[in-house]
Amino acid sequence: MALDGLKRRLYLLSFVDKFAPIYALFTLWFNNNGISIADLSLVFILWAVLGLVLELPSGALADIVDRRLLLGAACALRATGIAIWLISPSLPGLIVGAVLWSMHAALVSGTWEALIHDELDAIDEAPRYGVVMARIDQSNNLGFAGSTFFAAAIIGLGASIEAVGWVNVAVHGVSIALVLRLPDVRWVTTGDKEGVPSGWWGALRAGSSAARHNPVLLRLLLIGSAIGGLMVVDEYIPLVARFNGASDATVPLIVFVVWLGLIAGGELAARRPDISSPTLASLVLGGTAIMAVAIAIESPWALMAIGIGYAPVQAAWVIADARFQAAAPSTTRATATSFRSLGVGLISAAAFLIVGLLAKGDDPTAGLHWIIGILALSAFAIPATVPKRAPTTQPSTIKRTSKQ
């Protein structure tokens, strides 16, 4: 398949998969049904911890089976979880849905990045991964932004949050169809495999070894964990907006602008993939300062400025990921990525705990200031951990088969 055709498929899939109108409203849905911020934060922690337990097993599995099937199964799990939220908007329902969504996240984590890299490698376009991934992240964020605008429009027309949720469930059918239509690209080690358990354990050990013994990969793993784990401010934007007086119809518009900032960050990463690390660190510091001010101003409209702050953070994440994927061995790329996702989950769980402990009733801003401050501190590590150019992909003994 030509590069342009593959990119169109990947961009469409990433847009549809992230067209999630319930995202901007699900915290409000549970808040409407008596779930407090403390309860939500505890469930977020459970969400993150379960992801930690499943992260490495699912990453190793993605190195030995068809990754498209894992992504399709992940979509089905997330759709089921959202349906349970809508049917049972209680604490038990929230927990069950979060467990299924966490399983989805674990299956996707590592699998998605490795699939994209190998799809490109199959047509000898692996060096394009950084730019393509930046555009894919933009498509993701366009999907989120478009869905929040959609949610605001139909809520404004009188639709309920529950109706928005069922639209979200239905969209998953399109995502599953699109992912299963991607070209079949399989990486198979030349060694003899006698079964999934043996292959799974071998993949896990190889991924662990790569993460521990490659200094560049290890540094990128650590900074990626920090940036990804601390990008949780947007999870609480709907609640902060409501606390500051925004209506349910206005909240998605505020979230929409925040996602525009993520799109801008992806554009920066796509246009300047070789941006110097000191410059990137300075941009992240400036972005966190803007986020802190936006949270401090007690106006829902000020929260839109968080999108400006998120832009350089998103660029740092995309650039660090591109260089991480280039440094990871081909045969254990998903497993190595899962080790990074493990770090993301640990830091996210700690961030959710901070917000939950410091929340004052329905106001999570105290904890968010701490998260933003820690994110600012992590920016100082970017020059020492993110190389200016992507490292050369490690060689591996592999054979490749690609079927349309």
PLY file of the C-alpha trace (Angstrom):
ply
format ascii 1.0
element vertex 404
property float x
property float y
property float z
element edge 403
property int vertex1
property int vertex2
end_header
0.00 0.00 0.00
1.27 3.48 -0.89
2.08 5.89 1.91
-0.73 8.29 1.06
-3.35 5.53 1.12
-2.10 4.20 4.44
-2.08 7.67 5.98
-5.66 8.30 4.90
-6.79 5.07 6.58
-4.89 5.82 9.77
-6.10 9.41 9.98
-9.72 8.41 9.43
-9.49 5.65 12.03
-7.87 7.94 14.61
-10.55 10.61 14.04
-13.49 8.21 14.33
-12.03 6.36 17.31
-11.69 9.61 19.24
-15.08 11.00 18.23
-16.30 10.69 21.80
-19.02 13.25 22.64
-19.51 11.68 26.08
-15.93 12.56 27.08
-16.73 16.19 27.91
-19.84 15.18 29.85
-19.33 11.87 31.62
-17.99 13.45 34.83
-21.05 15.72 34.84
-23.27 12.68 34.23
-21.99 11.00 37.37
-21.95 14.23 39.33
-25.63 14.63 38.43
-26.23 11.17 39.86
-24.59 11.83 43.22
-20.96 10.85 42.55
-18.57 13.28 44.29
-15.17 14.49 43.04
-13.52 12.37 45.74
-15.39 9.29 44.47
-14.48 10.11 40.87
-10.82 10.52 41.78
-10.81 7.18 43.60
-12.29 5.49 40.54
-9.70 7.24 38.35
-7.02 5.78 40.62
-8.57 2.31 40.30
-8.66 2.89 36.55
-4.96 3.71 36.51
-3.91 0.91 38.88
-5.76 -1.74 36.88
-4.08 -0.38 33.78
-0.74 -0.91 35.52
-1.57 -4.55 36.24
-2.64 -5.20 32.64
-0.10 -2.99 30.88
2.87 -5.32 30.46
0.92 -8.53 29.76
-1.08 -6.79 27.04
2.04 -5.19 25.56
3.82 -8.52 25.32
0.70 -10.08 23.80
0.70 -7.36 21.12
4.18 -8.47 20.06
3.06 -12.01 19.21
-0.51 -11.73 17.83
-2.31 -9.70 15.17
-2.44 -6.21 16.63
-5.54 -5.29 14.64
-7.57 -7.91 16.52
-6.41 -6.49 19.85
-7.46 -2.99 18.83
-10.86 -4.24 17.68
-11.39 -6.07 20.97
-10.34 -2.94 22.87
-13.00 -0.87 21.08
-15.66 -3.43 21.99
-14.64 -3.32 25.67
-14.81 0.47 25.79
-18.23 0.55 24.12
-19.53 -1.94 26.69
-18.12 0.14 29.54
-19.82 3.31 28.33
-23.12 1.43 27.91
-22.88 0.26 31.54
-22.30 3.84 32.66
-25.47 4.91 30.90
-27.56 2.02 32.19
-26.28 2.22 35.76
-25.03 5.75 36.66
-24.07 4.66 40.17
-20.75 4.10 41.91
-20.78 0.34 41.10
-21.68 1.14 37.49
-18.90 3.73 37.33
-16.41 1.18 38.65
-17.41 -1.60 36.22
-17.33 0.77 33.26
-13.96 2.13 34.36
-12.57 -1.42 34.64
-13.63 -2.17 31.06
-12.24 1.14 29.80
-8.98 0.39 31.65
-8.79 -2.96 29.87
-9.32 -1.10 26.60
-6.51 1.32 27.43
-4.11 -1.50 28.32
-4.81 -3.35 25.06
-4.34 -0.19 22.98
-1.26 1.07 24.83
1.84 0.05 22.91
-0.23 -1.87 20.38
-1.33 1.28 18.53
2.12 2.86 18.27
3.79 -0.43 17.30
1.13 -1.15 14.67
1.61 2.26 13.06
5.40 1.94 13.06
5.25 -1.52 11.50
2.63 -0.48 8.93
5.06 2.23 7.82
8.06 -0.08 7.98
6.27 -2.59 5.75
6.30 -0.02 2.94
9.81 1.23 3.82
8.54 4.49 5.32
9.56 4.00 8.98
11.53 7.31 9.06
8.20 9.07 8.49
6.82 7.77 11.80
7.34 11.02 13.73
5.49 13.22 11.26
2.76 10.63 10.60
2.24 10.12 14.34
1.99 13.87 14.88
-0.73 14.01 12.23
-2.46 11.00 13.77
-2.46 12.74 17.14
-3.96 15.76 15.41
-6.67 13.53 13.94
-7.27 12.11 17.42
-7.68 15.58 18.85
-9.81 16.73 15.93
-12.07 13.79 16.74
-12.28 14.85 20.37
-12.77 18.51 19.46
-15.42 17.74 16.86
-17.26 15.46 19.25
-17.31 18.08 22.02
-18.71 20.62 19.57
-21.29 18.03 18.53
-22.16 17.40 22.19
-22.59 21.13 22.84
-24.86 21.46 19.79
-27.23 18.62 20.62
-27.31 19.46 24.33
-28.23 22.99 23.29
-31.06 21.54 21.20
-32.43 19.77 24.26
-30.83 16.32 24.05
-29.82 14.61 27.29
-26.32 13.56 28.35
-27.60 9.97 28.17
-28.50 10.41 24.48
-25.01 11.75 23.80
-23.59 8.64 25.44
-25.54 6.25 23.22
-24.28 8.05 20.13
-20.79 7.46 21.48
-21.48 3.73 21.91
-22.71 3.45 18.31
-19.59 5.11 16.88
-17.48 2.22 18.18
-18.92 -0.05 15.49
-17.35 2.18 12.84
-14.01 2.15 14.67
-13.96 -1.65 14.79
-14.73 -1.91 11.07
-11.97 0.55 10.17
-9.26 -1.07 12.28
-9.98 -4.52 10.86
-9.60 -3.12 7.33
-6.01 -2.03 7.90
-3.36 -4.02 5.99
-2.23 -7.20 7.73
1.36 -6.52 8.78
2.96 -9.17 10.95
6.40 -9.22 12.47
7.60 -12.71 13.27
10.88 -13.57 14.96
12.98 -16.07 13.09
13.24 -18.15 16.23
10.92 -21.11 16.80
7.67 -20.38 18.68
5.82 -23.26 20.21
2.90 -21.38 21.70
1.60 -18.11 23.06
2.78 -18.53 26.69
6.40 -19.12 25.63
6.31 -16.34 23.06
4.56 -14.01 25.49
7.19 -14.52 28.20
10.01 -14.15 25.71
8.53 -10.89 24.43
8.16 -9.59 27.97
11.78 -10.39 28.85
13.11 -8.89 25.61
11.09 -5.71 26.10
12.31 -5.41 29.68
15.91 -5.90 28.60
15.60 -3.23 25.91
14.09 -0.74 28.34
16.78 -1.35 30.95
19.93 -1.60 28.84
19.44 1.06 26.16
20.31 4.40 27.85
18.58 6.54 25.22
15.45 4.40 25.35
15.43 4.46 29.15
15.71 8.26 29.31
12.92 8.67 26.76
10.83 6.18 28.73
11.21 8.23 31.89
10.40 11.64 30.38
7.51 10.15 28.40
6.12 8.66 31.60
6.32 12.02 33.35
4.71 14.06 30.57
2.00 11.51 29.78
1.21 10.83 33.42
0.80 14.49 34.32
-1.45 15.38 31.38
-4.58 14.79 33.44
-5.70 18.39 33.91
-8.24 18.07 31.10
-10.00 15.25 32.97
-11.25 17.80 35.51
-11.99 20.73 33.19
-15.75 19.97 32.97
-16.03 19.95 36.77
-13.97 23.13 37.18
-16.08 24.83 34.53
-19.31 23.81 36.24
-17.96 24.91 39.65
-17.18 28.31 38.13
-20.71 28.70 36.79
-20.73 27.13 33.31
-23.88 25.40 32.09
-23.91 21.82 30.74
-24.29 23.20 27.21
-21.27 25.49 27.67
-18.89 22.91 29.13
-18.28 21.02 25.84
-17.38 24.30 24.13
-14.72 24.99 26.77
-13.37 21.45 26.39
-13.45 21.95 22.61
-11.05 24.89 22.86
-8.74 22.90 25.12
-8.56 20.16 22.48
-7.75 22.78 19.84
-4.60 23.42 21.87
-3.68 19.74 21.59
-4.19 19.95 17.83
-1.87 22.97 17.73
0.73 21.00 19.68
0.54 18.19 17.15
1.03 20.71 14.34
4.14 22.06 16.06
5.52 18.52 16.38
4.73 17.73 12.73
6.32 20.93 11.37
9.29 21.02 13.75
10.16 17.39 14.56
13.81 18.41 15.11
13.06 21.29 17.46
15.84 21.67 20.02
15.18 20.21 23.43
16.02 23.44 25.34
13.50 25.35 23.19
10.89 22.67 23.76
11.51 22.78 27.51
11.08 26.57 27.51
7.78 26.25 25.64
6.53 23.66 28.14
7.45 25.95 31.05
5.56 28.81 29.44
2.59 26.55 28.79
2.38 25.39 32.39
2.47 29.02 33.57
-0.52 29.81 31.35
-2.37 26.74 32.67
-1.76 27.77 36.28
-3.14 31.25 35.66
-6.17 29.88 33.80
-7.04 27.57 36.71
-6.55 30.37 39.26
-8.96 32.77 37.55
-12.45 31.95 38.76
-14.12 32.15 35.36
-15.16 29.23 33.15
-14.06 31.13 30.05
-10.52 31.51 31.39
-10.22 27.71 31.24
-10.01 27.97 27.45
-6.45 29.25 27.92
-5.49 25.77 29.14
-5.53 24.81 25.46
-2.69 27.28 24.87
-0.77 25.74 27.75
-1.40 22.19 26.58
-0.03 22.84 23.05
3.71 22.71 23.86
3.17 19.83 26.30
1.50 17.84 23.53
4.37 18.69 21.17
6.87 17.43 23.73
4.91 14.20 24.12
4.72 13.55 20.34
8.40 14.33 19.73
9.56 12.19 22.65
7.33 9.33 21.46
8.72 9.45 17.89
12.28 9.19 19.20
11.26 6.47 21.65
9.74 4.35 18.86
12.85 4.79 16.73
15.05 3.59 19.59
12.88 0.55 20.43
13.66 -2.89 18.92
11.17 -3.87 16.22
10.29 -7.28 17.65
9.48 -5.96 21.13
8.31 -2.44 20.32
4.85 -2.90 21.87
6.33 -4.37 25.06
8.89 -1.58 25.40
6.12 0.97 24.88
4.08 -0.76 27.56
6.90 -0.26 30.06
6.60 3.46 29.34
2.83 3.26 29.70
3.37 1.56 33.04
5.23 4.68 34.16
2.46 6.88 32.77
-0.09 4.91 34.78
1.86 5.15 38.02
2.26 8.90 37.72
-1.38 9.35 36.64
-2.56 7.39 39.69
-0.47 9.63 41.95
-1.86 12.73 40.21
-5.45 11.57 40.65
-4.74 10.84 44.32
-3.39 14.36 44.83
-6.47 15.91 43.25
-8.81 13.69 45.24
-7.12 14.42 48.56
-6.96 18.18 48.02
-10.44 18.62 46.50
-12.72 21.00 48.41
-16.20 19.69 47.79
-16.78 20.00 44.04
-13.68 22.16 43.50
-10.56 20.25 42.32
-8.38 23.30 41.59
-6.02 22.95 44.57
-4.81 19.57 43.39
-4.62 20.74 39.78
-2.20 23.51 40.78
0.08 20.84 42.26
-0.10 18.74 39.09
0.71 21.74 36.89
3.63 22.64 39.15
5.11 19.14 38.93
4.67 19.20 35.15
6.62 22.47 35.06
9.44 20.86 37.03
9.56 17.92 34.60
10.25 20.38 31.77
13.73 20.95 33.19
14.55 17.29 32.44
13.67 17.54 28.73
17.08 18.83 27.51
18.87 15.93 29.21
16.48 13.19 28.08
15.12 14.03 24.64
17.81 13.86 21.92
17.57 16.39 19.10
17.38 13.71 16.44
15.64 10.37 16.52
18.09 7.56 17.30
18.57 4.80 14.77
16.18 1.89 15.21
17.94 -1.12 16.67
18.40 -4.00 14.21
16.63 -7.27 14.83
16.34 -10.61 13.09
12.87 -10.40 11.66
10.95 -11.34 8.59
7.93 -9.38 7.49
4.73 -10.35 5.75
2.24 -7.79 4.55
-1.12 -8.62 3.02
-3.58 -6.10 1.64
0 1
1 2
2 3
3 4
4 5
5 6
6 7
7 8
8 9
9 10
10 11
11 12
12 13
13 14
14 15
15 16
16 17
17 18
18 19
19 20
20 21
21 22
22 23
23 24
24 25
25 26
26 27
27 28
28 29
29 30
30 31
31 32
32 33
33 34
34 35
35 36
36 37
37 38
38 39
39 40
40 41
41 42
42 43
43 44
44 45
45 46
46 47
47 48
48 49
49 50
50 51
51 52
52 53
53 54
54 55
55 56
56 57
57 58
58 59
59 60
60 61
61 62
62 63
63 64
64 65
65 66
66 67
67 68
68 69
69 70
70 71
71 72
72 73
73 74
74 75
75 76
76 77
77 78
78 79
79 80
80 81
81 82
82 83
83 84
84 85
85 86
86 87
87 88
88 89
89 90
90 91
91 92
92 93
93 94
94 95
95 96
96 97
97 98
98 99
99 100
100 101
101 102
102 103
103 104
104 105
105 106
106 107
107 108
108 109
109 110
110 111
111 112
112 113
113 114
114 115
115 116
116 117
117 118
118 119
119 120
120 121
121 122
122 123
123 124
124 125
125 126
126 127
127 128
128 129
129 130
130 131
131 132
132 133
133 134
134 135
135 136
136 137
137 138
138 139
139 140
140 141
141 142
142 143
143 144
144 145
145 146
146 147
147 148
148 149
149 150
150 151
151 152
152 153
153 154
154 155
155 156
156 157
157 158
158 159
159 160
160 161
161 162
162 163
163 164
164 165
165 166
166 167
167 168
168 169
169 170
170 171
171 172
172 173
173 174
174 175
175 176
176 177
177 178
178 179
179 180
180 181
181 182
182 183
183 184
184 185
185 186
186 187
187 188
188 189
189 190
190 191
191 192
192 193
193 194
194 195
195 196
196 197
197 198
198 199
199 200
200 201
201 202
202 203
203 204
204 205
205 206
206 207
207 208
208 209
209 210
210 211
211 212
212 213
213 214
214 215
215 216
216 217
217 218
218 219
219 220
220 221
221 222
222 223
223 224
224 225
225 226
226 227
227 228
228 229
229 230
230 231
231 232
232 233
233 234
234 235
235 236
236 237
237 238
238 239
239 240
240 241
241 242
242 243
243 244
244 245
245 246
246 247
247 248
248 249
249 250
250 251
251 252
252 253
253 254
254 255
255 256
256 257
257 258
258 259
259 260
260 261
261 262
262 263
263 264
264 265
265 266
266 267
267 268
268 269
269 270
270 271
271 272
272 273
273 274
274 275
275 276
276 277
277 278
278 279
279 280
280 281
281 282
282 283
283 284
284 285
285 286
286 287
287 288
288 289
289 290
290 291
291 292
292 293
293 294
294 295
295 296
296 297
297 298
298 299
299 300
300 301
301 302
302 303
303 304
304 305
305 306
306 307
307 308
308 309
309 310
310 311
311 312
312 313
313 314
314 315
315 316
316 317
317 318
318 319
319 320
320 321
321 322
322 323
323 324
324 325
325 326
326 327
327 328
328 329
329 330
330 331
331 332
332 333
333 334
334 335
335 336
336 337
337 338
338 339
339 340
340 341
341 342
342 343
343 344
344 345
345 346
346 347
347 348
348 349
349 350
350 351
351 352
352 353
353 354
354 355
355 356
356 357
357 358
358 359
359 360
360 361
361 362
362 363
363 364
364 365
365 366
366 367
367 368
368 369
369 370
370 371
371 372
372 373
373 374
374 375
375 376
376 377
377 378
378 379
379 380
380 381
381 382
382 383
383 384
384 385
385 386
386 387
387 388
388 389
389 390
390 391
391 392
392 393
393 394
394 395
395 396
396 397
397 398
398 399
399 400
400 401
401 402
402 403
